[in-house]
Amino acid sequence: MNRGELGAALRALRQASGKEAKVVARSSAMSVSKLSKIETGRVTPSITDVDQILIALGVSDEVKAEYLKIAREQTTETVAWRELRRMGMHKVQEQLKAVEAQMVLMKVFQSALVPGLLQTPEYIRVILGRHGMTPEILRRTMQARLERQGVLYDESKVLSFIITEHVLRWRIVSNSRMAEQIDRIISLSRLPAVDVRLVPTAARQNDIASHAFVIRDDRTVSIETVHAKVVVTDPRDVAVYVRKFEQFGVVALQGDEMRAALARIRDEFLRQQETD
């Protein structure tokens, strides 16, 4: 099934459901124009697009599995950041919120920054402020990311985070703000749905922390490169990332031991603040 055939099949499903395009588009966190382009084959839908459309249509698990299999066989998706910025970074955050509302399991490996769902408002402001957004788009994108963090309190999900130690030593904000950021991670790590692990610098490593990645439901992997966002869906490739996540999990600190390590790093920032 090619791009046009997939779009036509999705349109046929929508028409059979009796739902208007604007209703399906709204539930799928996309514009009516984008949905129209997908249905007419002018735009190749991402795995996320297909997943959200099928959820909005309320199809059976069997139909959903069939269509997602077809979508995964299309290709690995790569979308340049310039295209995402053109669409609006706040809309990217809104789409992620819709995806995270449907997922059950998320595994985040971060070797560059504090994971977005664990970031404080000040940390978010500094990170997003480097993307050249207008003040209004920055405000809307910040708000959308903060709203995404509500998923941390959903006890029906399992949210696992593995963070390398140097991420927490990389001073993105001031010493006092970094201490606040680490305190927030300590606090969030006690939530029932949240599992935070820390890979200590001193631990002997059996793998290489090549780059950050996010695995959702062990079905898709999102990778943020310098120039683009990449989504991997081939089960063989997804399995590579799952194994990598598990390997780092073996050497990572967890529970009270992890929180004690974070508290020591936080206290270092507080001492540095006193001498600034």
N, C-alpha and C positions, 0 to 999 in steps of 0.2 A: 504494500500500500504506500503510494507516494504522498507528498505533502498535500496535493489537491484532493486526493481520495480521502485522506484522513480528515481534512477540513469538511468535506462534503458529508462524511459519515457523522461527524459531530453535529453538523447542522440538522441532519435527518433525525438524530437522537433528540435534539432540542425541539424540533417541530412535533415529533411524536409525543413529547412530554407535555406539549401545550403551553410551555413557558415562553414568555416574550424575551427577546434578545436583551433588552435593558435589565430585566430581572436577573438573568443568568450572568450577564457581565458584571453587575453590581456584586453578586454573591461570589464571583470569581476574582474580585479585586482587579478588574481591568475595565477599559473603556468599551463602549458599544462599538466604536470604530475598530478597535483591535479585534474584538470577537468577530466582527464582520469580515475582516481581512483573513482571519484564521479559517472561517467557514468557506470562504471563496478561494482559498489556496494561495493568497497573496503574501501571507506571512506564515512561516513555519512555527508552530506552537512549541513551547518548551514543555518538558515533562511536567513542570509545575502548572503551566497553563492547562494542559490536558487533565491533570489531576483535579484542579479546581473546577473546571467546567463539568466534569463527570460528577463531582460531589454536588455541585449546584443543581444538576439534573436529577440527582437522587437515583442513579442507576444501581443495579444489583452489583454485588461484589464480583460476580463472574464476568459481567460485562466490563466493569471497571478494570479488572485484571487483564482482560483481553486487549482493551484499547491502550492501556499503559505499556503492555508488552510491545505493541506496535510502535508506540512513541519512542520507547527506549531503543528500539532497533534502528531508529533513524540516524542518529549521530550523537557524538559528544557535543554539548552546546558551549559555545564561546561567545560572550557578548562584551564588546569593548566598553570600558567605563564611560567614554565620551557619549555612547549611545544611551547608557543608563542615566547619565547626567542630563541629557537632552529630554529624556522621558520625565525626569524629576526624581531625585534621590528619595524624597519623602514617599513617593509611590512605590519605590523598591521596598522600603520599610513596611509599608502597608501590605504589600503582597507577601512578604515574609511572615507578617503577623497572621495572615489568613492560612498560610501553609502550616505554621506552628500550632495553630488551633486544631488542625486535623491530625497531626502526627502524634505518635505515642512515645517514640524513643528518639532522643537526639544525643549524639556524641560529638563534642567539640574538642579539637586539639589546637592549642594556640602556642606558637613559638615566637610571636611578634608583638601582640597587643593583648590587653585584658579582653576577654570575650565580650561582645556587645551587650549580651543579656545581663552581664555582671557589672557593667560600667556605671560610674556615678555621673550625674549630670555635667559636672565640670570636665571630667575626662572625655565624655561624649562631645562637649562643645569644642575642645581643643582638637580632637581627632577629625571631626567633621569640618571644622573651620579651615582645614588645610586643603579642602576640595574646591575652593573658589566659588562657593555658593553665595547668592544674595542673602542679606539678613533674613528676609522672609522665608526663603526656602530652607535656610539653616534652622530657623525656629521650627518650621513644620517637620523637618527631618528629625530634629532632636525629640520633638514631642512624639513622633511616630515610634522612634526607638524606645523611648521610655514606656510607651503604651505596650510595646512588645514584651516588656519585662513582666507583665502580668502573668505570663505563661509559667513563670517560676513558682507560682503559688497553686498551680493546678496539680493536685495529688494523683490525678489519673495518668500522669506522664512520668517518664524517667529521663532526667536531663543530666548527662554526665559531662564534666569538663576536666580536661587534663591541660595544665598550664606549666610551661617550663619556668624555672626560677628566675632566669634573667628577665623575663617579661615584667616581673614585679619590681625589678631593680632599674628598669629602663625609665628614666624620669620624664614622663610625658607632660606632667603638670608639676606644680611646686612640691617641695618636700611635704608640707602639711597636707596638700591635696592628695599626694600619693599615699600618705598614712590613712586618710579617709577612705581612699579607694580600697586599700587592703582590708580595712575594718569592715567595709561593705561585703567583701568576698567572704570574710570569716562569718559574718552574720548570715548571709545567704546560704552558706554551706550547711547550716543547721536545718534548712527547710526539708520536709519529707521527700519532695520530688527531686532534690538537687544533690548531686554527688560531685564534689570538687577534689581534685588530686593535684599534687605539686611534684614535678620532676626536679629533684634537687641537683644543683650543678655538680656537687661532689659525688653523686652516684655514678657508678660505672655504667656506661650506656651500651646497649646492644643494637641500637638503631640510630638513624640520623634524622634530626628534626628538620627536614627539608623545607617545609612550609606549613602554614595553618590549613585546616580543613574542617568541614562540618558534615557529619553523616546523619541522615534522617531516615529512621525506620529501616536501617540497613539496606536501603533501596537506592538512595541518591547521595552523591557527595558534591558539596559546593567548595570551590577553591577560588580564592581571590589572589590573582597575580597582579603584577605592577600595572598591566595595561587592560586587563579584562577579568570578568567573572566566568569561571568554567564550571559546568555541571556535568558530572560523570554519572552514567546510568547503566552501563554494561555491568551485569552481575559479577563478571570476572574481575573487572577493575574495582568495583565497590568492595569486593572481598579483600583486595590488597590493602585498602585503607582501613578496613575493619581490623585486619591482622596488625597493622601498624599501631592503631589505637590501643589494642590489647597489649602489645609488647611494651609500650610506654607505661601502660597502667600497672604492669608488674613491678617496675622500679619506682613508681610514684608513691609519695606519702599520702595518707588519707586519714580521715577522722581527726581525733585530737592531736595526733602527731603532725598532721598537715597544718592544723590551726596554730599549733605552737610555733612551727617554722614560719608561718605568715606573721605571727605576732612579733617574732624577732626581727624580721625585715621591716615591719611597721615601726618598731622602736628605733631602728637605725635611722629611718627618715626623720623621726621626731628629734633625735639627737642632732642630726644635721641641721634641722630647722633652727635649733637653739644657737648654733655656731655661725649661721648665715649672716 
